[in-house]
Amino acid sequence: MFTIPIPLSYGSQFEGERLRSDDIYLECGGNQSLMVELCVNRSVNALEDGKTVLNGPTLLDVQAGAVLPLAILVEIAGVHFRTEHTAVIERQIHRLLNYTQGIAYAGQRDNARLVISKTAVAKGFQLHHLGIILHSALKHEYATLIDRLQVTISTVAEDVEHIGTQARSIYQERDRRIDKMKDESTAVFYSCTMCQSTSPGHVCIVTPEKSGMCGALNWLDCQVYSQINPIGYCQPVQKGLTLDSISGQWQGVNARIAQATACKTNSFNAYSITKTPPTSCNQAECIAAVLPLCNGIMCVNREYQGITPSGMNFSRLIELLGGGVSAPGFCGHSKYNIHQGKFISAEGGIKRLVWLPQILKNSIRERFIARAADIGIPDLLERIADEKVGNTEEEILPFLAAKNHPALEMESLV
């Protein structure tokens, strides 16, 4: 293991470390504040290799238990570094910072959460060490790609919001690259095992119409990652013989699932939530759950911490599913996947959606409306209940009936 000049132990054994609530010194992101991560491509002359820029309050300026917004901006220059590499590098931020003892990192993109322990601060850890970790670890792993790397750490609310706005535009542009591809005409999918340290039974199968559960990697990103690192987390999978075109199951994919999970999981249906659905990981952006009384499906995102009509909040749902289990009636997924063509398509797709929290509705609104128009229900989003309507099936059912929601006329889910 290479050495990183920080006052804490560092290594993969600390990934997934749980921090006690009474040992938390600083929390960024989650549902407490905005946190965003972004990687961008720059010219060599624009960067000073190894430099970390700090903007705003640091750990020296706050007391234990503080909450701050946080932006982590990684700027990279390299002769062989291309813009399409940025999403792949960005996804490593979560993993590499989690290798630090006393640091816990969850989520990704503009839906991340970083917690620093009192123990880490007592040993001398400060925010600029985040930049040192990323510089050392990324240049070690991607030496052939990265010539210069500079990190900006900002805890100024205005700066974080500005970087967040820039980042969301970049995220959307990355996602749009995949829109015209179809699973049926693609022979190679990709498996991703980046989350197996905390979800040992889980493997993501990423297809053109089903992005990774974390929301940070789509099919094209996985393709780039596998080219950068042929023995890395993302591996090409020949889908092979189609066993079930409706539910999404293929012979070659099943073989990869069994291999990647040491037979903890031998198969799943990529497009179904009721019939052996995909396993879920701790980094899933959203969780979907069947609501039997409404004959539909709800989705909840990580940012929303209220109770859902499933009777549970996101934290409880991810606790039950995030270890890598296939649980009929539940599945993890990305926000972007909601308006992709194969989202729960075995059960009827987005016509089954009966409840979404408002924050999730707003974040997917534009693309969801376009997708709904494609299937002939342009006002579908307005027919879907949210927390203002209710937080139980009994509360939302009258709303769905009054709105003539299509799920109420569909084949029974149970």
C-alpha positions as CSV (number, residue, x, y, z in Angstrom):
1,M,0.0,0.0,0.0
2,F,1.3,3.4,-0.9
3,T,1.8,6.0,1.8
4,I,-0.4,9.1,2.2
5,P,0.9,12.0,4.4
6,I,-2.1,12.3,6.8
7,P,-2.3,11.8,10.5
8,L,-4.8,8.9,10.2
9,S,-4.5,5.2,9.1
10,Y,-5.5,4.6,5.5
11,G,-6.5,1.4,3.8
12,S,-9.4,-0.6,2.2
13,Q,-10.1,-2.2,5.6
14,F,-11.7,1.0,6.8
15,E,-14.2,1.2,3.9
16,G,-17.7,0.8,5.4
17,E,-16.5,1.9,8.9
18,R,-19.5,2.9,11.0
19,L,-19.1,6.0,13.2
20,R,-21.0,6.4,16.4
21,S,-23.2,9.5,16.6
22,D,-21.5,10.7,19.8
23,D,-18.1,10.6,17.9
24,I,-19.2,12.9,15.0
25,Y,-17.3,16.2,14.8
26,L,-18.5,17.4,11.4
27,E,-21.3,16.4,9.1
28,C,-21.6,17.6,5.5
29,G,-24.4,16.7,3.1
30,G,-27.1,14.1,3.6
31,N,-30.3,15.9,4.6
32,Q,-28.3,18.4,6.7
33,S,-26.7,20.6,4.0
34,L,-25.7,20.6,0.3
35,M,-22.7,18.5,-0.6
36,V,-21.5,18.0,-4.2
37,E,-18.5,16.2,-5.8
38,L,-17.3,17.1,-9.3
39,C,-14.3,16.1,-11.5
40,V,-13.4,18.3,-14.5
41,N,-10.8,18.2,-17.3
42,R,-8.4,21.2,-17.4
43,S,-5.4,22.3,-19.4
44,V,-2.0,21.6,-17.9
45,N,-1.1,25.2,-17.5
46,A,-4.3,25.9,-15.5
47,L,-3.3,23.6,-12.6
48,E,-0.7,23.3,-9.9
49,D,-0.1,19.6,-9.2
50,G,-0.8,18.7,-5.6
51,K,-2.3,22.0,-4.6
52,T,-5.4,22.0,-2.4
53,V,-7.4,25.2,-2.2
54,L,-9.6,25.8,0.9
55,N,-12.5,28.2,0.8
56,G,-14.6,28.9,3.9
57,P,-14.8,27.6,7.4
58,T,-12.5,24.7,8.3
59,L,-12.5,22.3,11.2
60,L,-10.5,24.8,13.2
61,D,-13.4,27.3,12.9
62,V,-16.3,25.1,14.1
63,Q,-17.2,23.1,17.2
64,A,-17.9,19.4,17.5
65,G,-21.3,18.5,16.1
66,A,-21.1,21.2,13.4
67,V,-22.9,21.0,10.0
68,L,-21.3,22.6,6.9
69,P,-22.1,22.5,3.2
70,L,-19.2,21.0,1.1
71,A,-18.0,21.0,-2.4
72,I,-15.1,18.7,-3.6
73,L,-13.8,19.8,-6.9
74,V,-11.1,17.7,-8.5
75,E,-9.4,19.2,-11.5
76,I,-7.3,17.0,-13.7
77,A,-4.9,17.6,-16.6
78,G,-3.1,14.9,-18.6
79,V,-1.9,14.1,-22.1
80,H,-4.1,11.0,-22.1
81,F,-6.9,12.3,-19.9
82,R,-10.2,13.0,-21.7
83,T,-13.5,14.5,-20.6
84,E,-15.2,11.1,-20.7
85,H,-12.8,10.0,-18.0
86,T,-14.2,12.5,-15.5
87,A,-17.3,10.5,-14.4
88,V,-15.1,7.4,-13.7
89,I,-12.6,9.4,-11.6
90,E,-15.4,11.2,-9.8
91,R,-16.9,7.9,-8.7
92,Q,-13.6,7.0,-7.0
93,I,-13.9,10.0,-4.6
94,H,-16.4,8.1,-2.5
95,R,-14.3,5.0,-2.3
96,L,-10.9,6.6,-1.8
97,L,-12.0,8.9,1.0
98,N,-13.8,6.0,2.7
99,Y,-10.4,4.3,3.1
100,T,-9.5,6.8,5.8
101,Q,-10.0,5.7,9.3
102,G,-12.5,8.0,11.1
103,I,-14.1,9.2,7.8
104,A,-17.4,8.0,6.5
105,Y,-18.6,8.9,3.0
106,A,-22.0,7.9,1.5
107,G,-23.7,8.8,-1.8
108,Q,-22.3,10.5,-4.8
109,R,-22.7,13.5,-7.2
110,D,-24.9,16.2,-5.5
111,N,-26.3,13.6,-3.2
112,A,-23.3,12.8,-1.0
113,R,-22.7,12.8,2.8
114,L,-19.3,13.1,4.6
115,V,-18.8,12.6,8.3
116,I,-15.6,13.2,10.2
117,S,-15.1,11.8,13.6
118,K,-13.9,13.6,16.8
119,T,-11.2,10.9,17.0
120,A,-9.9,11.9,13.6
121,V,-9.9,15.6,14.5
122,A,-8.1,14.8,17.8
123,K,-5.4,13.1,15.8
124,G,-4.9,16.3,13.7
125,F,-7.1,15.6,10.6
126,Q,-8.2,18.8,8.8
127,L,-10.2,19.5,5.6
128,H,-7.1,20.0,3.5
129,H,-6.2,16.4,4.1
130,L,-9.1,15.4,1.8
131,G,-7.2,17.0,-1.1
132,I,-4.0,15.2,-0.1
133,I,-5.8,11.9,0.0
134,L,-7.4,12.4,-3.4
135,H,-4.2,13.6,-5.0
136,S,-2.1,10.8,-3.7
137,A,-4.5,8.0,-4.3
138,L,-5.8,9.1,-7.7
139,K,-2.3,9.7,-9.1
140,H,-1.2,6.3,-7.7
141,E,-4.1,4.4,-9.4
142,Y,-4.2,6.5,-12.6
143,A,-0.6,7.4,-13.1
144,T,-0.8,6.9,-16.9
145,L,-3.8,9.3,-17.2
146,I,-3.1,12.1,-14.7
147,D,-0.2,14.5,-15.1
148,R,-1.5,17.2,-12.8
149,L,-4.3,17.2,-10.2
150,Q,-5.6,20.0,-8.0
151,V,-8.4,19.9,-5.5
152,T,-10.7,22.6,-4.2
153,I,-12.5,22.1,-0.9
154,S,-15.2,24.7,-0.3
155,T,-17.5,25.1,2.7
156,V,-19.0,28.5,1.6
157,A,-22.7,28.0,0.9
158,E,-22.6,30.3,-2.2
159,D,-19.6,28.5,-3.6
160,V,-21.1,25.1,-3.0
161,E,-24.3,26.1,-4.7
162,H,-22.4,27.5,-7.6
163,I,-20.4,24.3,-8.1
164,G,-23.6,22.3,-7.6
165,T,-25.3,24.2,-10.4
166,Q,-22.3,23.6,-12.7
167,A,-22.1,19.9,-11.6
168,R,-25.8,19.2,-12.3
169,S,-25.4,20.6,-15.8
170,I,-22.4,18.3,-16.4
171,Y,-24.2,15.3,-14.9
172,Q,-27.2,15.8,-17.3
173,E,-24.9,16.1,-20.3
174,R,-23.1,12.9,-19.3
175,D,-26.5,11.1,-18.9
176,R,-27.8,12.3,-22.3
177,R,-25.1,10.4,-24.1
178,I,-26.8,7.1,-23.5
179,D,-30.4,8.1,-24.4
180,K,-30.6,6.5,-27.9
181,M,-29.0,3.2,-27.0
182,K,-31.3,0.1,-26.5
183,D,-30.6,-3.0,-24.5
184,E,-32.0,-5.3,-27.2
185,S,-29.4,-4.1,-29.7
186,T,-26.5,-4.2,-27.3
187,A,-24.6,-7.5,-26.9
188,V,-22.3,-6.4,-24.0
189,F,-23.5,-5.1,-20.7
190,Y,-21.2,-4.2,-17.7
191,S,-21.0,-5.5,-14.2
192,C,-19.8,-3.2,-11.4
193,T,-18.6,-4.5,-8.0
194,M,-17.4,-1.2,-6.5
195,C,-19.8,-1.5,-3.6
196,Q,-19.1,-5.1,-2.6
197,S,-17.0,-4.2,0.4
198,T,-20.2,-3.2,2.2
199,S,-22.7,-5.2,0.1
200,P,-21.0,-8.6,-0.5
201,G,-24.0,-10.2,-2.2
202,H,-24.4,-7.3,-4.7
203,V,-23.3,-6.7,-8.2
204,C,-24.7,-4.0,-10.5
205,I,-25.5,-5.0,-14.0
206,V,-25.4,-1.8,-16.0
207,T,-27.1,-1.7,-19.4
208,P,-27.8,1.2,-21.8
209,E,-31.3,1.4,-20.3
210,K,-30.5,0.7,-16.7
211,S,-27.8,2.9,-15.1
212,G,-25.9,1.9,-12.0
213,M,-27.9,2.2,-8.7
214,C,-25.5,4.8,-7.4
215,G,-26.5,7.1,-10.2
216,A,-22.8,7.9,-10.9
217,L,-22.1,5.4,-13.7
218,N,-24.0,4.6,-16.9
219,W,-23.2,2.0,-19.6
220,L,-20.7,4.4,-21.4
221,D,-19.0,5.3,-18.1
222,C,-18.5,1.6,-17.3
223,Q,-17.1,1.0,-20.8
224,V,-14.6,3.8,-20.3
225,Y,-13.6,2.5,-16.9
226,S,-13.1,-1.0,-18.2
227,Q,-10.8,0.4,-20.9
228,I,-8.8,2.4,-18.3
229,N,-8.5,-0.6,-15.9
230,P,-9.2,-3.9,-17.5
231,I,-9.1,-5.7,-14.2
232,G,-11.0,-3.1,-12.2
233,Y,-14.5,-2.9,-10.8
234,C,-16.3,-2.6,-14.1
235,Q,-16.2,-5.7,-16.3
236,P,-17.8,-6.3,-19.8
237,V,-20.4,-9.1,-19.7
238,Q,-21.6,-10.9,-22.8
239,K,-25.3,-11.1,-22.1
240,G,-25.6,-14.4,-24.1
241,L,-28.8,-16.3,-24.6
242,T,-32.0,-14.4,-23.6
243,L,-33.9,-16.4,-20.9
244,D,-36.6,-13.8,-20.2
245,S,-36.9,-10.7,-22.4
246,I,-39.8,-9.2,-20.3
247,S,-38.2,-9.5,-16.9
248,G,-34.6,-9.0,-18.2
249,Q,-32.6,-12.2,-17.6
250,W,-29.7,-13.6,-19.8
251,Q,-27.6,-16.6,-19.5
252,G,-24.2,-14.8,-19.7
253,V,-25.4,-12.2,-17.2
254,N,-26.4,-14.9,-14.7
255,A,-23.0,-16.5,-15.0
256,R,-21.3,-13.2,-14.2
257,I,-23.7,-12.5,-11.2
258,A,-22.8,-15.9,-9.7
259,Q,-19.1,-15.4,-10.3
260,A,-19.0,-11.8,-9.0
261,T,-20.9,-12.7,-5.8
262,A,-19.2,-16.1,-5.1
263,C,-22.6,-17.6,-5.7
264,K,-24.3,-15.6,-2.9
265,T,-26.5,-14.5,-5.7
266,N,-26.9,-16.6,-8.9
267,S,-29.4,-14.6,-10.9
268,F,-31.9,-11.8,-10.9
269,N,-34.3,-10.1,-13.2
270,A,-33.0,-6.7,-14.3
271,Y,-36.4,-5.2,-15.2
272,S,-38.6,-6.5,-12.4
273,I,-39.4,-5.5,-8.8
274,T,-41.7,-8.5,-8.0
275,K,-39.9,-11.5,-9.6
276,T,-36.4,-12.0,-8.2
277,P,-35.4,-8.3,-8.5
278,P,-31.8,-7.0,-8.7
279,T,-29.8,-6.9,-5.4
280,S,-29.4,-3.5,-3.8
281,C,-26.3,-1.8,-2.5
282,N,-25.8,0.8,0.3
283,Q,-25.1,3.5,-2.3
284,A,-28.4,3.3,-4.1
285,E,-29.8,6.7,-4.9
286,C,-33.4,5.5,-4.5
287,I,-35.4,2.6,-3.3
288,A,-38.6,1.4,-4.9
289,A,-41.3,-0.6,-3.1
290,V,-44.6,-2.2,-4.1
291,L,-47.7,-0.7,-2.5
292,P,-50.3,-3.5,-2.8
293,L,-53.4,-1.5,-1.8
294,C,-52.7,1.0,-4.6
295,N,-51.6,-1.7,-7.1
296,G,-48.5,0.5,-7.7
297,I,-45.0,1.3,-6.8
298,M,-43.4,4.1,-4.8
299,C,-39.9,5.5,-5.0
300,V,-38.0,7.4,-2.3
301,N,-34.6,9.1,-2.7
302,R,-31.8,9.4,-0.2
303,E,-32.5,13.1,0.5
304,Y,-36.1,12.5,1.7
305,Q,-36.0,11.2,5.3
306,G,-39.7,11.2,6.0
307,I,-41.9,8.1,6.4
308,T,-43.2,6.7,3.1
309,P,-46.3,4.7,2.3
310,S,-44.2,1.5,2.7
311,G,-44.2,2.3,6.5
312,M,-40.4,3.0,6.4
313,N,-38.1,5.9,5.6
314,F,-35.1,5.7,3.3
315,S,-32.7,4.9,6.1
316,R,-34.7,1.9,7.2
317,L,-35.2,0.7,3.6
318,I,-31.5,0.9,2.8
319,E,-30.6,-0.8,6.0
320,L,-32.8,-3.8,5.1
321,L,-31.8,-4.0,1.4
322,G,-28.3,-2.4,1.2
323,G,-26.3,-5.5,2.0
324,G,-26.9,-7.0,-1.4
325,V,-30.1,-9.0,-1.1
326,S,-32.8,-9.6,-3.7
327,A,-36.1,-8.9,-2.0
328,P,-39.3,-9.3,-4.0
329,G,-41.3,-6.1,-3.8
330,F,-38.2,-3.8,-3.3
331,C,-35.3,-2.7,-5.4
332,G,-32.6,0.0,-5.5
333,H,-32.1,2.2,-8.5
334,S,-30.8,5.6,-9.6
335,K,-32.9,8.7,-10.2
336,Y,-32.0,8.7,-13.8
337,N,-33.2,5.1,-14.2
338,I,-36.8,6.3,-13.4
339,H,-37.2,7.7,-16.9
340,Q,-35.1,5.1,-18.7
341,G,-37.1,2.7,-20.9
342,K,-36.5,-0.5,-18.8
343,F,-37.4,0.9,-15.4
344,I,-39.6,-1.8,-13.7
345,S,-40.8,-2.5,-17.3
346,A,-41.8,-6.1,-16.3
347,E,-44.6,-4.5,-14.2
348,G,-45.6,-1.8,-16.6
349,G,-42.9,0.8,-16.1
350,I,-43.6,4.4,-14.9
351,K,-47.4,3.8,-15.2
352,R,-47.0,1.9,-11.9
353,L,-45.6,4.9,-10.0
354,V,-48.1,6.1,-7.5
355,W,-46.0,8.0,-4.9
356,L,-42.9,10.1,-5.1
357,P,-41.6,12.7,-2.5
358,Q,-41.8,16.2,-3.9
359,I,-38.0,16.6,-3.8
360,L,-37.7,13.7,-6.2
361,K,-40.5,14.8,-8.4
362,N,-38.8,18.2,-8.8
363,S,-35.4,16.7,-9.6
364,I,-36.7,14.4,-12.4
365,R,-39.6,16.6,-13.6
366,E,-38.4,17.6,-17.1
367,R,-37.2,14.2,-18.2
368,F,-40.1,12.4,-16.5
369,I,-42.7,14.5,-18.3
370,A,-41.0,13.8,-21.7
371,R,-41.0,10.1,-20.9
372,A,-44.6,10.2,-19.8
373,A,-45.6,12.0,-23.1
374,D,-43.8,9.2,-25.0
375,I,-46.2,6.6,-23.5
376,G,-49.3,8.8,-24.0
377,I,-49.8,10.1,-20.4
378,P,-48.3,13.6,-20.5
379,D,-49.8,14.5,-17.1
380,L,-48.8,11.4,-15.3
381,L,-46.5,13.2,-12.8
382,E,-49.5,15.3,-11.6
383,R,-51.4,12.0,-11.0
384,I,-48.7,10.7,-8.7
385,A,-49.2,11.4,-5.0
386,D,-46.5,12.8,-2.7
387,E,-46.1,13.5,1.0
388,K,-48.5,16.5,0.9
389,V,-51.2,14.0,-0.2
390,G,-50.2,11.5,2.4
391,N,-47.7,9.0,3.8
392,T,-49.8,5.9,3.9
393,E,-51.5,3.8,1.3
394,E,-54.9,4.6,2.8
395,E,-54.3,8.3,2.6
396,I,-53.1,8.4,-1.0
397,L,-55.6,5.9,-2.5
398,P,-58.5,8.4,-2.8
399,F,-56.2,10.9,-4.6
400,L,-55.1,8.2,-7.1
401,A,-58.7,7.3,-7.7
402,A,-59.7,11.0,-8.2
403,K,-56.8,11.5,-10.6
404,N,-57.8,8.3,-12.6
405,H,-54.3,6.9,-12.1
406,P,-53.5,4.1,-14.6
407,A,-52.1,1.8,-12.0
408,L,-55.6,1.2,-10.5
409,E,-56.7,-0.3,-13.8
410,M,-53.6,-2.5,-14.4
411,E,-53.1,-6.2,-13.7
412,S,-52.8,-6.9,-10.0
413,L,-49.2,-6.8,-8.7
414,V,-49.9,-9.4,-6.0
